[in-house]
Amino acid sequence: MQSMMDGMMGGGMMWGMGLFGLLILVVLVLFAVALIKYLFFNDKRK
């Protein structure tokens, strides 16, 4: 627990978690947009 707090105080752990979280968020948003576009295109074809 204490070592985790020390890592966060250093900033390295916080930066890594922040970038990883941001990457996941971007991927999820792009996937959602692609899925919506795909569904809309399929509806237009029918």
N, CA, C and O atoms as a printed pandas DataFrame, in Angstrom:
     atom_number atom_name residue_name chain_id  residue_number  x_coord  y_coord  z_coord
0              1         N          MET        A               1    0.835   -1.210    0.000
1              2        CA          MET        A               1    0.000    0.000    0.000
2              3         C          MET        A               1    0.870    1.261    0.000
3              4         O          MET        A               1    0.644    2.187   -0.779
4              5         N          GLN        A               2    1.886    1.278    0.904
5              6        CA          GLN        A               2    2.754    2.462    1.021
6              7         C          GLN        A               2    3.613    2.632   -0.229
7              8         O          GLN        A               2    3.842    3.758   -0.670
8              9         N          SER        A               3    4.093    1.521   -0.809
9             10        CA          SER        A               3    4.927    1.606   -2.010
10            11         C          SER        A               3    4.112    2.172   -3.177
11            12         O          SER        A               3    4.647    2.907   -4.006
12            13         N          MET        A               4    2.824    1.835   -3.244
13            14        CA          MET        A               4    1.944    2.341   -4.295
14            15         C          MET        A               4    1.786    3.858   -4.147
15            16         O          MET        A               4    1.808    4.589   -5.137
16            17         N          MET        A               5    1.627    4.325   -2.902
17            18        CA          MET        A               5    1.496    5.763   -2.637
18            19         C          MET        A               5    2.771    6.500   -3.043
19            20         O          MET        A               5    2.711    7.582   -3.628
20            21         N          ASP        A               6    3.928    5.905   -2.728
21            22        CA          ASP        A               6    5.214    6.507   -3.086
22            23         C          ASP        A               6    5.347    6.610   -4.611
23            24         O          ASP        A               6    5.852    7.609   -5.124
24            25         N          GLY        A               7    4.897    5.582   -5.332
25            26        CA          GLY        A               7    4.965    5.582   -6.791
26            27         C          GLY        A               7    4.092    6.682   -7.371
27            28         O          GLY        A               7    4.481    7.353   -8.327
28            29         N          MET        A               8    2.912    6.866   -6.792
29            30        CA          MET        A               8    2.004    7.904   -7.270
30            31         C          MET        A               8    2.581    9.292   -6.979
31            32         O          MET        A               8    2.436   10.210   -7.787
32            33         N          MET        A               9    3.235    9.440   -5.825
33            34        CA          MET        A               9    3.856   10.720   -5.462
34            35         C          MET        A               9    4.962   11.052   -6.467
35            36         O          MET        A               9    5.168   12.217   -6.808
36            37         N          GLY        A              10    5.671   10.021   -6.938
37            38        CA          GLY        A              10    6.740   10.204   -7.913
38            39         C          GLY        A              10    6.193   10.715   -9.233
39            40         O          GLY        A              10    6.849   11.502   -9.915
40            41         N          GLY        A              11    5.004   10.278   -9.595
41            42        CA          GLY        A              11    4.377   10.745  -10.834
42            43         C          GLY        A              11    4.439    9.706  -11.950
43            44         O          GLY        A              11    3.601    9.725  -12.852
44            45         N          GLY        A              12    5.414    8.802  -11.905
45            46        CA          GLY        A              12    5.555    7.790  -12.954
46            47         C          GLY        A              12    4.344    6.885  -13.039
47            48         O          GLY        A              12    3.833    6.621  -14.128
48            49         N          MET        A              13    3.882    6.408  -11.888
49            50        CA          MET        A              13    2.732    5.509  -11.847
50            51         C          MET        A              13    1.475    6.243  -12.332
51            52         O          MET        A              13    0.679    5.694  -13.094
52            53         N          MET        A              14    1.312    7.479  -11.885
53            54        CA          MET        A              14    0.134    8.263  -12.254
54            55         C          MET        A              14    0.097    8.509  -13.764
55            56         O          MET        A              14   -0.953    8.374  -14.392
56            57         N          TRP        A              15    1.237    8.868  -14.340
57            58        CA          TRP        A              15    1.320    9.112  -15.779
58            59         C          TRP        A              15    0.975    7.847  -16.577
59            60         O          TRP        A              15    0.228    7.892  -17.553
60            61         N          GLY        A              16    1.546    6.711  -16.129
61            62        CA          GLY        A              16    1.291    5.443  -16.811
62            63         C          GLY        A              16   -0.183    5.075  -16.784
63            64         O          GLY        A              16   -0.748    4.698  -17.811
64            65         N          MET        A              17   -0.808    5.181  -15.621
65            66        CA          MET        A              17   -2.232    4.861  -15.476
66            67         C          MET        A              17   -3.085    5.829  -16.284
67            68         O          MET        A              17   -4.065    5.420  -16.908
68            69         N          GLY        A              18   -2.721    7.108  -16.279
69            70        CA          GLY        A              18   -3.472    8.131  -17.012
70            71         C          GLY        A              18   -3.431    7.879  -18.511
71            72         O          GLY        A              18   -4.460    7.941  -19.185
72            73         N          LEU        A              19   -2.239    7.593  -19.033
73            74        CA          LEU        A              19   -2.091    7.322  -20.472
74            75         C          LEU        A              19   -2.828    6.045  -20.865
75            76         O          LEU        A              19   -3.465    5.991  -21.917
76            77         N          PHE        A              20   -2.740    5.014  -20.015
77            78        CA          PHE        A              20   -3.415    3.736  -20.288
78            79         C          PHE        A              20   -4.927    3.930  -20.298
79            80         O          PHE        A              20   -5.624    3.401  -21.165
80            81         N          GLY        A              21   -5.425    4.687  -19.335
81            82        CA          GLY        A              21   -6.868    4.967  -19.249
82            83         C          GLY        A              21   -7.339    5.761  -20.461
83            84         O          GLY        A              21   -8.398    5.483  -21.023
84            85         N          LEU        A              22   -6.541    6.753  -20.860
85            86        CA          LEU        A              22   -6.877    7.587  -22.018
86            87         C          LEU        A              22   -6.908    6.736  -23.291
87            88         O          LEU        A              22   -7.797    6.893  -24.128
88            89         N          LEU        A              23   -5.927    5.830  -23.431
89            90        CA          LEU        A              23   -5.851    4.952  -24.600
90            91         C          LEU        A              23   -7.095    4.068  -24.686
91            92         O          LEU        A              23   -7.683    3.922  -25.757
92            93         N          ILE        A              24   -7.497    3.473  -23.542
93            94        CA          ILE        A              24   -8.692    2.620  -23.500
94            95         C          ILE        A              24   -9.927    3.433  -23.863
95            96         O          ILE        A              24  -10.782    2.961  -24.612
96            97         N          LEU        A              25  -10.027    4.656  -23.336
97            98        CA          LEU        A              25  -11.177    5.528  -23.609
98            99         C          LEU        A              25  -11.272    5.838  -25.103
99           100         O          LEU        A              25  -12.354    5.757  -25.684
100          101         N          VAL        A              26  -10.139    6.196  -25.730
101          102        CA          VAL        A              26  -10.110    6.516  -27.164
102          103         C          VAL        A              26  -10.524    5.301  -27.992
103          104         O          VAL        A              26  -11.316    5.427  -28.926
104          105         N          VAL        A              27   -9.989    4.117  -27.650
105          106        CA          VAL        A              27  -10.307    2.886  -28.380
106          107         C          VAL        A              27  -11.800    2.573  -28.262
107          108         O          VAL        A              27  -12.436    2.212  -29.252
108          109         N          LEU        A              28  -12.361    2.710  -27.058
109          110        CA          LEU        A              28  -13.790    2.434  -26.843
110          111         C          LEU        A              28  -14.648    3.407  -27.640
111          112         O          LEU        A              28  -15.640    2.998  -28.244
112          113         N          VAL        A              29  -14.288    4.683  -27.653
113          114        CA          VAL        A              29  -15.052    5.701  -28.395
114          115         C          VAL        A              29  -15.004    5.400  -29.899
115          116         O          VAL        A              29  -16.034    5.425  -30.572
116          117         N          LEU        A              30  -13.806    5.118  -30.421
117          118        CA          LEU        A              30  -13.662    4.804  -31.850
118          119         C          LEU        A              30  -14.454    3.549  -32.212
119          120         O          LEU        A              30  -15.091    3.499  -33.264
120          121         N          PHE        A              31  -14.415    2.532  -31.341
121          122        CA          PHE        A              31  -15.156    1.291  -31.576
122          123         C          PHE        A              31  -16.658    1.562  -31.602
123          124         O          PHE        A              31  -17.375    1.033  -32.451
124          125         N          ALA        A              32  -17.134    2.393  -30.665
125          126        CA          ALA        A              32  -18.559    2.731  -30.604
126          127         C          ALA        A              32  -18.983    3.477  -31.871
127          128         O          ALA        A              32  -20.028    3.173  -32.447
128          129         N          VAL        A              33  -18.178    4.452  -32.308
129          130        CA          VAL        A              33  -18.480    5.233  -33.516
130          131         C          VAL        A              33  -18.510    4.319  -34.741
131          132         O          VAL        A              33  -19.414    4.419  -35.571
132          133         N          ALA        A              34  -17.519    3.427  -34.854
133          134        CA          ALA        A              34  -17.452    2.495  -35.992
134          135         C          ALA        A              34  -18.671    1.572  -35.989
135          136         O          ALA        A              34  -19.249    1.302  -37.041
136          137         N          LEU        A              35  -19.058    1.091  -34.815
137          138        CA          LEU        A              35  -20.208    0.194  -34.689
138          139         C          LEU        A              35  -21.490    0.915  -35.106
139          140         O          LEU        A              35  -22.298    0.355  -35.846
140          141         N          ILE        A              36  -21.683    2.148  -34.642
141          142        CA          ILE        A              36  -22.875    2.943  -34.989
142          143         C          ILE        A              36  -22.914    3.198  -36.497
143          144         O          ILE        A              36  -23.962    3.043  -37.123
144          145         N          LYS        A              37  -21.782    3.588  -37.083
145          146        CA          LYS        A              37  -21.712    3.844  -38.533
146          147         C          LYS        A              37  -22.040    2.568  -39.309
147          148         O          LYS        A              37  -22.780    2.607  -40.292
148          149         N          TYR        A              38  -21.487    1.438  -38.865
149          150        CA          TYR        A              38  -21.720    0.158  -39.522
150          151         C          TYR        A              38  -23.202   -0.204  -39.482
151          152         O          TYR        A              38  -23.767   -0.641  -40.485
152          153         N          LEU        A              39  -23.830   -0.021  -38.318
153          154        CA          LEU        A              39  -25.257   -0.327  -38.158
154          155         C          LEU        A              39  -26.100    0.600  -39.028
155          156         O          LEU        A              39  -27.063    0.153  -39.650
156          157         N          PHE        A              40  -25.752    1.879  -39.081
157          158        CA          PHE        A              40  -26.509    2.841  -39.892
158          159         C          PHE        A              40  -26.373    2.516  -41.378
159          160         O          PHE        A              40  -27.354    2.583  -42.120
160          161         N          PHE        A              41  -25.154    2.160  -41.820
161          162        CA          PHE        A              41  -24.932    1.815  -43.222
162          163         C          PHE        A              41  -25.723    0.570  -43.599
163          164         O          PHE        A              41  -26.271    0.493  -44.698
164          165         N          ASN        A              42  -25.787   -0.412  -42.688
165          166        CA          ASN        A              42  -26.549   -1.637  -42.934
166          167         C          ASN        A              42  -28.040   -1.323  -43.062
167          168         O          ASN        A              42  -28.723   -1.899  -43.910
168          169         N          ASP        A              43  -28.550   -0.410  -42.222
169          170        CA          ASP        A              43  -29.969   -0.030  -42.265
170          171         C          ASP        A              43  -30.289    0.668  -43.593
171          172         O          ASP        A              43  -31.351    0.438  -44.170
172          173         N          LYS        A              44  -29.377    1.515  -44.079
173          174        CA          LYS        A              44  -29.593    2.261  -45.332
174          175         C          LYS        A              44  -29.626    1.299  -46.523
175          176         O          LYS        A              44  -30.415    1.489  -47.449
176          177         N          ARG        A              45  -28.781    0.277  -46.505
177          178        CA          ARG        A              45  -28.730   -0.707  -47.601
178          179         C          ARG        A              45  -30.048   -1.479  -47.682
179          180         O          ARG        A              45  -30.530   -1.782  -48.774
180          181         N          LYS        A              46  -30.622   -1.791  -46.531
181          182        CA          LYS        A              46  -31.908   -2.516  -46.495
182          183         C          LYS        A              46  -33.027   -1.520  -46.745
183          184         O          LYS        A              46  -34.198   -1.898  -46.761
